[in-house]
């Protein structure tokens, strides 16, 4: 069983954006059972106040990378959660794949990231910065510089 979390609906996933755009971008968390990095994600970053605020700007879904549960993908196609993960070539848990309002993938994280980086990933997509700054690394650097200018020390490894 995946970690229970109020962010993630327990109902069948219907992420279809093929007929009309959604009001918010979509963040899909790919997890699996018996996953130490998934445990860390739930114990730390998914309890972080800033991340929880950023998540409000998204439609949130979670996929069990090995599950046979039926779902509807952002492109409108019915498949299982495992097929969806394979279709996107998601090979690591946890991963987060971000889709725009029309269902096009715009960014992904494919590793366990620390809180600073997860905050930045959600900010990168929700702010639309991925459209003008194609380098996430440059976005991270600018974000860290902005924190320093405000007198804060970026906690990159926290």
ZABAGU-547535 format. One record per residue: residue in one letter; x, y, z of N, C-alpha, C in turn. Coordinates in pm, whole numbers, plus 32768, in hexadecimal, padded with zeros to 4 digits. Layout:
N
AXYZXYZXYZ;...
end
This chain:
158
X80537F8A80008000800080008058807D8000;X803180E07FAF8078815F7FAE805481AE802A;X80AA820E804C8090826480C0800982A880B5;X7FB6829E811A7F3B82EE81167F6083818127;X7F2183D780DD7F3C846680E67EC184B180B4;X7E93851580FC7E19855C80D37E2485A2804C;X7E9B85B9801C7EAD85FA7F997E7E85A37F26;X7E8985217F3A7E7484C57ECB7DEB84847ED1;X7D9C84947E687D1684567E687D2283BE7E61;X7CC1837B7E9C7CC382E87E9A7C6F82B37E25;X7C2683097DE47BD182DE7D757C2682C57CF7;X7BE782887C957C2B82707C157C5682F57BD9;X7CC982F57B9B7D00836F7B627CC4838D7ADA;X7C9184067ACC7C6084377A4B7CA484BD7A33;X7D1484B679F07D69852B79DC7D5985677951;X7CF1853E790C7CDB856578807CD885FC786E;X7D2F862C78177D3386B977F27D2D86C6775A;X7D06865A77187D0A865876867C9986A77644;X7C2B86B9768A7BB786FD764F7BB287927670;X7BDE87B576E97BE28842770F7C4D8855777A;X7C8B88C9777A7CF388E477DD7CBA88E6786A;X7D0D88C178C87CE988C479567D07894F798E;X7CD589697A037CEB89EA7A447D7889F67A7E;X7DB589837AA07E3989837AE07E9489217A98;X7F1789357AA67F7388CD7A777F6488517ACE;X7F9987E47A9F7F8D87627AE1801787317B0D;X801F87007B88809986C17BBA807686327BDE;X80B885D27B9B809F85457BB68119850B7BFD;X810084DA7C75816884987CC4816784057C9F;X81DA83D07C7881E983427C5A823283037CD0;X81EE82A57D10822782617D84821581CB7D74;X824C81827DD3823780F17DD7824180C47E68;X8213804C7E80821880137F0682A97FF07F2A;X82C37FED7FAC83477FC77FDE83B3801F7FA0;X83A380A07FAD83FB81027F6E843081617FD8;X84AF81527FFC84EA81A4806684E882398042;X850182597FC4850082E57F9A8472831F7FA0;X840D82CD7F82838282F97F8F836283138022;X839682BD807B838382D2810C83BD83598135;X843583798102847583F881238424846E80ED;X83EE84608075839C84CA803A832584EA8093;X82E3848380C4826D84978119829284C881A5;X8305849E81D7832F84C5825F836285558264;X8392858881F383CE860E81F4838886708198;X83AD86718119837986D880BD82E186E280B6;X8299867480BE8206867D80B481C586AB8136;X821886D0819781E687108212821287A2821A;X826187CD81BA8297885481B7822A88BA8195;X821D892181E681B3898581D581BB89CA814C;X823189F18121823E8A35809F821889D9802C;X8241895B8033821C88FD7FC9818688E97FC8;X814888DB803C80B788C98041806E89428005;X80A389BA801980688A327FDD80798A2F7F45;X80EE8A077F16810589FF7E8680AC89967E44;X809289287E8B803E88BE7E557FAF88EC7E3C;X7F8489537E827EFD89877E6D7EEA89C17DE0;X7F5789DE7D9D7F528A167D167F4689A97CAB;X7F3F892A7CD67F3F88B87C7C7ECA885C7C94;X7EA888127C2D7E59879A7C407EC287307C60;X7EA886DF7CC57F09867D7CF57ED385F17CE0;X7F2985987CB37F05850B7CA57F7F84B77CCA;X7F63843B7CEE7FCF83DE7D0C7FB6835D7CC1;X802083277C89801B82AB7C3C807482447C81;X803F81CE7C93808F815D7CC180CC81207C44;X814D812C7C35819281057BBA818080737B91;X815380217BED81427F937BCF80B17F657BD5;X80557FC27BE87FC97F9D7BFE7F7E7F827B7D;X7F1F7F277B867EC87F057B157E457F547B1A;X7E3C7FB57B747DC380077B7F7DB1805B7B00;X7D37805F7AD07D1980AB7A577D1B81417A72;X7D3E818A7A0A7D40821C7A127D2F82577987;X7D1B82D879827D17832079037D8983857907;X7DE4837C78A87E5B83D178A37E36845E7870;X7E9284BE78807E76854678507E53854E77BB;X7E8384EF776C7E6484F076DD7DDC84B176BE;X7D92848777257D0D844F77147D0983B87701;X7D7C837777007D8182E676EA7D73829A776D;X7D20823177687D1081DA77DC7D84817777E0;X7DB8815F78577E278102786C7E3380E578FF;X7E8D808D79237EA7807579B07F1280D879E0;X7F1D80E27A637F84813A7A9A8010810D7A6F;X8027808A7A6E80A980567A4380C4807879B0;X805F806D795C8070809078CF808F812578BF;X804D8178790E80658207790980F68225792C;X812A81E7799581B681FA79BC821481CE794C;X81F6815A7910824A812978A1824281857828;X81C981B5780981B7820E7796820E828B77A3;X821A82BC781E826A8333783682FD83147853;X83218294785183AA826A787183D4829478FE;X8377828D795B839882AA79E783D2822A7A21;X844F82327A4D849481BA7A7C84BE81C37B0E;X84AE82377B4D84DE82497BD5846D827A7C2D;X846682467CA6840482767D08845082B57D7D;X8425832A7DAA83B783777D7383E483D17D01;X838C83E57CA4839D84477C398320849E7C39;X832F85197C0A82BD85727BFB82BF85A37B6B;X825085907B25824585BE7A9B81DB862C7A99;X8201869C7A5F81AB87117A598171872079CC;X80F0873B79C680AA87517948806A87DC794C;X8065881C78D88021889E78D37F8A888A78CE;X7F4188F578C07EB088F078C27E7588A0784E;X7EC2888F77E47E948843776F7EC087B07772;X7F0C878B77D77F36870077E57FBC86E177A6;X800A87467784808F872F774C80F6872E77BD;X814E86CC77BA81B786C8782082128740780F;X822D8786787E828287FD7878830187F078CC;X83018793792D8377878479828367870579D3;X83D786D07A0283D1865B7A5B844A86587AB5;X8436861A7B2884A585FB7B8284AB85637B8A;X8521852C7B7D852E849A7B7D8595846C7BE2;X8585849C7C5985DD84737CC6859F84A47D47;X85D184717DB585A484A87E3385EC852D7E43;X85A085967E5185D9861B7E6085C1864F7EED;X861686A47F18860686E67F99859887507F8E;X856F87808001850187E0800A8519885B7FB2;X859188937FB685B1890A7F66859488F27ED3;X85BD88807E9F85AD88637E10851B88457DEC;X84D388047E46844587EA7E2B83F7886D7E2B;X841688C47E8B83D789487E8A83F1898E7E05;X846D898B7DDB849389CF7D5F844E89917CE5;X8441890E7CE2840088CC7C70836E88F97C65;X832788FD7CD5829C892A7CD2829289BE7CAF;X82F08A0E7CDE82F28A9C7CBC83128AAF7C27;X836F8A627BF583998A687B6883218A547B0B;X82CE89F47B2C825A89D67AD781E78A377AF4;X81C68A4D7B7381528AA27B9281668B327B66;X81E18B637B6881FD8BEC7B3E82038BFA7AA6;X820B8B887A60821A8B8B79CF82A98BA479A2;X83078BA37A0183938BBF79E083CE8B5B797D;X83998AE3797883CC8A80791883BC8AB17888;X835E8B0E787183488B4477EA83B78BA377BF;X83F08BEC781E84548C5177FD84E28C2A7826;X84ED8BCF788585718BA178B485778B0A78A5;X85AA8ADB783285AA8A4B781A860B89FB7872;X86638A3F78BB86C289FB791186938A0079A2;X866B898E79D7864189887A6386B589AD7ABE;X872F89877A9987A489A77AEB87B68A3E7AF7;X87A38A867A8A87AC8B187A90873B8B537AE5;X86C38B187AD986538B447B2C86748B317BBF;X86AC8ABD7BE186D48AA17C6C87388B087C9E;X879B8B267C4B88028B877C7387C48C107C8B;X876B8C3B7C32872A8CBD7C4286D38CBF7CC0;X86918C507CDA863B8C467D5286908C4E7DD0;X87008C087DD2875B8C0D7E4587958C997E56;X87B98CDB7DE887ED8D647DF087848DC47E28;X87068DB27DFF869A8E087E3286888DF47EC8;X86948D7A7EF8868B8D607F8786FD8DA57FD1;X87768D9D7F9987EA8DDD7FD887D88E747FDF;X879F8EAF7F7587888F3F7F7387278F6A7FE1;X86CC8F108008866E8F2D807486AA8F0D80FD;X87298EE480FF876C8EC5817D87598E3781AD;X871D8DE2815987088D56817C87798CFF8145;X87938C94818987F78C35815B87AD8BBD811E;X87BE8BA5809C87798B31806087A68AAF80A1;X87468A6080CC876289E0810D875A897280A4;X87BE896A804F87BE890F7FDE87BC887B8007;X87FC88598075880887CD809C87A587A58108;X874C87FD812D86E987E081968676878F815F;
end
